Amino acid sequence: GLRPDAWSNLLDVADEETQATLIFMMALQDISTGNSKFTEEEIDEIDLEAPDLIPGCVMTILHQFRPELAGQAPANLPGQPFQAGPRPGRNDPCTCRSGRKYKQCCGRN
Protein backbone atom coordinates (compact mmCIF):
# COMPACT_ATOMS: atom_id res chain seq x y z
CA GLY A 1 0.00 0.00 0.00
CA LEU A 2 3.03 2.28 0.33
CA ARG A 3 3.78 4.19 -2.90
CA PRO A 4 1.50 2.13 -5.21
CA ASP A 5 2.66 3.99 -8.33
CA ALA A 6 6.28 3.00 -7.70
CA TRP A 7 5.29 -0.66 -7.25
CA SER A 8 3.22 -0.55 -10.46
CA ASN A 9 6.23 0.83 -12.35
CA LEU A 10 8.41 -1.97 -10.97
CA LEU A 11 5.82 -4.53 -12.01
CA ASP A 12 5.98 -3.23 -15.60
CA VAL A 13 9.75 -3.75 -15.92
CA ALA A 14 10.20 -6.93 -13.85
CA ASP A 15 11.02 -10.37 -15.24
CA GLU A 16 8.33 -13.09 -15.01
CA GLU A 17 9.49 -14.53 -11.68
CA THR A 18 9.61 -11.11 -10.05
CA GLN A 19 6.22 -10.17 -11.51
CA ALA A 20 4.70 -13.29 -9.96
CA THR A 21 6.37 -12.43 -6.66
CA LEU A 22 5.09 -8.85 -6.73
CA ILE A 23 1.56 -10.03 -7.57
CA PHE A 24 1.68 -12.47 -4.65
CA MET A 25 2.81 -9.71 -2.28
CA MET A 26 0.05 -7.43 -3.58
CA ALA A 27 -2.47 -10.23 -3.00
CA LEU A 28 -1.24 -10.48 0.60
CA GLN A 29 -1.81 -6.74 0.95
CA ASP A 30 -5.35 -7.14 -0.39
CA ILE A 31 -6.00 -9.95 2.10
CA SER A 32 -4.62 -7.80 4.91
CA THR A 33 -6.86 -4.85 4.05
CA GLY A 34 -9.97 -6.98 3.42
CA ASN A 35 -10.04 -6.23 -0.32
CA SER A 36 -9.27 -9.75 -1.50
CA LYS A 37 -11.40 -11.70 -3.94
CA PHE A 38 -10.16 -15.03 -2.53
CA THR A 39 -12.54 -17.32 -0.66
CA GLU A 40 -12.09 -17.76 3.09
CA GLU A 41 -10.74 -21.27 2.45
CA GLU A 42 -8.14 -19.93 0.01
CA ILE A 43 -7.17 -17.17 2.44
CA ASP A 44 -6.68 -19.73 5.22
CA GLU A 45 -4.37 -21.75 2.96
CA ILE A 46 -2.42 -18.65 1.96
CA ASP A 47 -2.11 -17.63 5.63
CA LEU A 48 -0.48 -20.97 6.39
CA GLU A 49 2.02 -20.75 3.52
CA ALA A 50 2.81 -17.01 3.51
CA PRO A 51 5.32 -16.90 6.41
CA ASP A 52 7.52 -19.43 4.61
CA LEU A 53 7.17 -17.71 1.22
CA ILE A 54 7.63 -14.05 2.15
CA PRO A 55 11.43 -14.14 2.76
CA GLY A 56 11.99 -15.70 -0.67
CA CYS A 57 9.71 -13.10 -2.23
CA VAL A 58 11.69 -10.29 -0.65
CA MET A 59 14.97 -11.78 -1.92
CA THR A 60 13.58 -12.18 -5.45
CA ILE A 61 12.52 -8.54 -5.52
CA LEU A 62 15.85 -7.45 -4.02
CA HIS A 63 17.86 -9.42 -6.61
CA GLN A 64 15.85 -7.86 -9.44
CA PHE A 65 15.88 -4.23 -8.40
CA ARG A 66 18.77 -3.80 -5.95
CA PRO A 67 21.36 -6.46 -6.80
CA GLU A 68 24.11 -4.50 -5.05
CA LEU A 69 22.24 -5.04 -1.75
CA ALA A 70 21.44 -8.70 -2.34
CA GLY A 71 25.09 -9.81 -2.12
CA GLN A 72 26.22 -13.39 -1.85
CA ALA A 73 24.35 -16.24 -0.21
CA PRO A 74 25.06 -16.29 3.52
CA ALA A 75 27.89 -18.56 4.61
CA ASN A 76 26.04 -19.72 7.71
CA LEU A 77 23.14 -21.66 6.19
CA PRO A 78 21.13 -24.00 8.41
CA GLY A 79 22.98 -27.27 8.88
CA GLN A 80 26.30 -25.64 8.02
CA PRO A 81 29.01 -24.71 10.52
CA PHE A 82 29.15 -21.01 11.34
CA GLN A 83 31.98 -19.18 9.59
CA ALA A 84 32.87 -15.84 11.09
CA GLY A 85 34.58 -13.21 8.98
CA PRO A 86 38.23 -12.29 9.47
CA ARG A 87 39.04 -10.61 12.77
CA PRO A 88 41.42 -7.67 13.03
CA GLY A 89 44.86 -8.26 14.51
CA ARG A 90 45.66 -6.96 17.99
CA ASN A 91 47.64 -4.00 16.66
CA ASP A 92 45.28 -3.15 13.78
CA PRO A 93 43.11 -0.05 14.02
CA CYS A 94 39.79 -0.80 15.72
CA THR A 95 36.88 -1.57 13.39
CA CYS A 96 34.65 0.92 15.28
CA ARG A 97 36.87 3.72 13.89
CA SER A 98 37.69 5.13 17.32
CA GLY A 99 41.30 5.68 16.26
CA ARG A 100 42.61 3.30 18.94
CA LYS A 101 44.22 -0.08 18.41
CA TYR A 102 41.85 -3.03 18.39
CA LYS A 103 43.47 -4.51 21.55
CA GLN A 104 42.84 -1.26 23.44
CA CYS A 105 39.24 -0.86 22.25
CA CYS A 106 36.74 -3.51 21.11
CA GLY A 107 39.29 -6.33 21.41
CA ARG A 108 39.61 -5.74 25.12
CA ASN A 109 36.48 -7.78 25.95
Backbone hydrogen bonds, N-H to C=O, Kabsch-Sander energy under -0.5 kcal/mol:
donor,donor_aa,acceptor,acceptor_aa,energy
3,R,1,G,-0.6
6,A,3,R,-0.6
7,W,3,R,-1.7
8,S,4,P,-2.3
9,N,5,D,-2.2
10,L,6,A,-2.1
11,L,7,W,-2.3
12,D,8,S,-1.6
13,V,9,N,-1.1
14,A,10,L,-1.1
19,Q,15,D,-2.5
20,A,16,E,-2.4
21,T,17,E,-1.9
22,L,18,T,-2.9
23,I,19,Q,-2.6
24,F,20,A,-2.2
25,M,21,T,-2.4
26,M,22,L,-2.4
27,A,23,I,-2.2
28,L,24,F,-2.1
29,Q,25,M,-1.8
30,D,26,M,-2.3
31,I,27,A,-2.4
32,S,28,L,-2.5
33,T,29,Q,-2.1
34,G,30,D,-0.7
34,G,31,I,-0.8
35,N,30,D,-2.4
36,S,30,D,-0.8
43,I,39,T,-2.5
44,D,40,E,-2.3
45,E,41,E,-1.8
46,I,42,E,-2.5
47,D,43,I,-2.8
48,L,44,D,-1.4
49,E,45,E,-1.6
50,A,46,I,-2.9
52,D,49,E,-1.0
53,L,49,E,-1.3
54,I,50,A,-2.7
57,C,53,L,-2.0
58,V,54,I,-2.6
59,M,55,P,-2.1
60,T,56,G,-2.3
61,I,57,C,-2.4
62,L,58,V,-2.5
63,H,59,M,-2.8
64,Q,60,T,-1.7
65,F,61,I,-2.4
66,R,62,L,-2.6
69,L,66,R,-1.9
70,A,66,R,-1.1
71,G,67,P,-1.2
77,L,75,A,-1.0
80,Q,77,L,-2.3
84,A,82,F,-0.5
92,D,89,G,-1.3
94,C,100,R,-2.7
97,R,94,C,-1.5
102,Y,92,D,-3.0
103,K,90,R,-2.1
104,Q,101,K,-1.0
105,C,101,K,-0.6
105,C,102,Y,-1.2
107,G,102,Y,-2.7
108,R,105,C,-1.4
109,N,106,C,-0.7
